[in-house]
Amino acid sequence: MAFNFKKLSVLVVEDTIPMRKLIASVLESMDVGAVYKAEHGEQGFERFKKHNPDIVIADWHMAPMNGIELTREIRTNLISPNRMVPVILITGYSAIERVAEARDAGVTEFLVKPFSANDLAKRLAYVINKPRDYIDCEAYFGPDRRRILNSKYKGPFRRENDKIDFK
C-alpha cells in the first residue's frame, strides 16, 4: 500500500551534513510536504517550537544537545508545542541497553544505521498508522512502552508478578 505523505511535516535533526541531506532527500522523494532541518538538538528544539512538525527524526550523537536530550526536552518542557509528537531516533548502536535508554527517554521508534529509504518509510507509516498511547506519570512522560497485547490477559494488571494487596 502506498502512503501519501504530502500533508506530513518532518523535522530532521542530524549533525552530519551528508546524512542530514540524505534523510531530507529521501523524505522529499517520498513527497513529504515539509522537511525542516537542524544541526543539533538545541537548534532542533527551536525549530520544533517554530514549526511544530508532525514527526521528529533525530540522531542520537550530537552536541551540544543529543537526540535523547532533545526527546526529553520535547516531552517535558512546558513550552513544547506538542509533547506527544512521534520521535524516531537514529543511531549506529543497537545494543539492548541503548534501545532501553531511548525508550525510557520517550523515543517512539528506533532506527539503526545503516538503513534504507524503505526502512525510513516503514517507520513513518508505523507512527502514523499505529499511534501509541501516552503515559503521563511522575517518573515518565512518553509513548506507552508496551507493544504486545496479550489476548489471554483478563485483569487490571499487565505482568504476571503484579499482585494486589487488599490489607
PLY file of the C-alpha trace (Angstrom):
ply
format ascii 1.0
element vertex 167
property float x
property float y
property float z
element edge 166
property int vertex1
property int vertex2
end_header
0.00 0.00 0.00
1.41 3.38 -0.98
1.27 6.20 1.54
0.51 9.82 0.84
2.91 11.92 2.90
2.07 15.28 1.22
0.39 16.71 4.33
3.15 15.47 6.63
5.80 17.73 8.14
9.05 16.27 9.48
11.92 17.81 11.41
15.30 16.18 10.74
17.88 16.83 13.47
21.26 15.48 12.39
24.72 16.93 12.90
26.40 15.21 9.96
25.69 17.28 6.85
25.71 14.40 4.31
23.38 12.29 6.48
21.05 15.25 7.10
20.89 15.93 3.37
20.35 12.24 2.60
17.46 11.88 5.06
15.88 15.12 3.80
16.29 13.94 0.22
14.65 10.60 0.98
11.75 12.37 2.70
11.35 14.73 -0.24
11.40 11.79 -2.68
8.53 10.30 -0.65
6.61 13.57 -1.19
6.70 14.64 2.45
5.04 18.05 2.44
7.52 19.96 4.62
11.00 18.96 5.72
12.70 21.14 8.33
16.36 20.65 9.22
18.52 21.32 12.27
22.18 20.65 13.05
21.84 19.64 16.71
19.30 19.25 19.49
19.28 22.87 20.67
18.63 24.16 17.16
16.21 21.27 16.70
14.13 22.31 19.71
13.98 25.90 18.43
12.79 24.67 15.01
10.39 22.28 16.73
8.81 25.18 18.64
8.64 27.30 15.49
7.25 24.73 13.03
5.53 22.14 15.30
6.18 19.25 12.87
4.16 16.03 12.79
7.25 13.84 13.31
10.80 14.40 14.57
13.72 12.33 13.28
16.85 12.84 15.36
20.32 11.39 15.53
21.46 10.15 18.93
25.00 11.55 18.98
25.10 15.32 18.57
26.46 18.24 20.52
25.64 20.44 22.34
22.31 18.58 22.74
21.92 14.97 21.58
18.80 13.16 20.38
17.97 11.70 23.80
18.21 15.13 25.42
16.11 16.61 22.61
13.46 13.95 23.17
13.38 14.70 26.90
13.08 18.43 26.13
10.17 17.79 23.76
8.44 15.54 26.29
8.95 17.63 29.45
9.43 21.31 28.57
6.33 23.34 29.34
6.80 25.41 26.16
6.90 22.32 23.94
4.12 22.75 21.36
3.44 19.00 21.17
4.75 16.71 23.90
3.24 13.71 22.08
4.96 14.16 18.73
6.41 10.87 17.45
10.22 10.87 17.74
12.24 8.48 15.60
15.78 8.15 16.96
18.58 7.25 14.56
21.75 5.63 15.82
24.56 3.33 14.79
24.22 1.37 18.03
21.54 -1.25 18.61
22.57 -2.77 21.95
19.56 -3.55 24.14
20.79 -1.09 26.76
20.68 1.71 24.18
17.23 0.75 22.99
16.02 0.72 26.63
17.59 4.13 27.31
15.91 5.59 24.23
12.58 4.01 25.14
12.83 5.34 28.70
13.55 8.85 27.39
10.29 8.80 25.43
11.51 7.85 21.95
8.70 6.44 19.82
10.72 4.45 17.28
14.35 3.41 16.88
16.13 3.26 13.51
19.61 1.73 13.28
22.18 2.93 10.74
22.70 1.94 8.04
19.07 1.98 6.97
17.29 2.07 3.63
14.71 4.50 2.34
12.21 1.67 2.75
13.15 1.30 6.45
12.55 5.01 6.99
9.22 4.88 5.12
8.12 1.93 7.28
8.87 3.85 10.48
6.94 6.88 9.22
3.99 4.71 8.25
4.13 2.90 11.59
3.98 6.05 13.73
1.12 7.36 11.57
-0.95 4.17 11.34
-0.28 2.74 14.80
-0.07 5.72 17.13
0.82 4.73 20.64
-0.98 5.84 23.78
0.97 8.22 26.00
1.76 7.72 29.65
1.95 10.74 31.95
3.18 9.94 35.43
5.68 11.33 37.91
8.69 9.44 36.54
7.87 9.30 32.81
6.07 11.05 30.01
6.08 9.48 26.58
4.66 6.75 24.40
3.43 3.60 26.10
6.44 1.28 26.12
4.30 -1.84 25.95
3.82 -3.04 22.40
2.48 -6.56 22.73
-1.15 -7.15 23.58
-1.77 -10.50 25.23
-5.13 -11.99 24.24
-5.06 -14.12 27.43
-4.92 -11.02 29.65
-8.13 -10.74 31.70
-7.38 -8.41 34.61
-6.21 -4.96 35.65
-2.53 -5.95 35.78
-0.11 -6.24 32.88
2.52 -8.52 34.40
2.25 -11.95 35.99
4.13 -10.77 39.09
1.73 -7.84 39.70
-0.05 -8.52 42.96
-2.80 -6.70 44.74
-2.81 -6.31 48.50
-6.25 -5.59 49.96
-5.00 -5.21 53.57
0 1
1 2
2 3
3 4
4 5
5 6
6 7
7 8
8 9
9 10
10 11
11 12
12 13
13 14
14 15
15 16
16 17
17 18
18 19
19 20
20 21
21 22
22 23
23 24
24 25
25 26
26 27
27 28
28 29
29 30
30 31
31 32
32 33
33 34
34 35
35 36
36 37
37 38
38 39
39 40
40 41
41 42
42 43
43 44
44 45
45 46
46 47
47 48
48 49
49 50
50 51
51 52
52 53
53 54
54 55
55 56
56 57
57 58
58 59
59 60
60 61
61 62
62 63
63 64
64 65
65 66
66 67
67 68
68 69
69 70
70 71
71 72
72 73
73 74
74 75
75 76
76 77
77 78
78 79
79 80
80 81
81 82
82 83
83 84
84 85
85 86
86 87
87 88
88 89
89 90
90 91
91 92
92 93
93 94
94 95
95 96
96 97
97 98
98 99
99 100
100 101
101 102
102 103
103 104
104 105
105 106
106 107
107 108
108 109
109 110
110 111
111 112
112 113
113 114
114 115
115 116
116 117
117 118
118 119
119 120
120 121
121 122
122 123
123 124
124 125
125 126
126 127
127 128
128 129
129 130
130 131
131 132
132 133
133 134
134 135
135 136
136 137
137 138
138 139
139 140
140 141
141 142
142 143
143 144
144 145
145 146
146 147
147 148
148 149
149 150
150 151
151 152
152 153
153 154
154 155
155 156
156 157
157 158
158 159
159 160
160 161
161 162
162 163
163 164
164 165
165 166
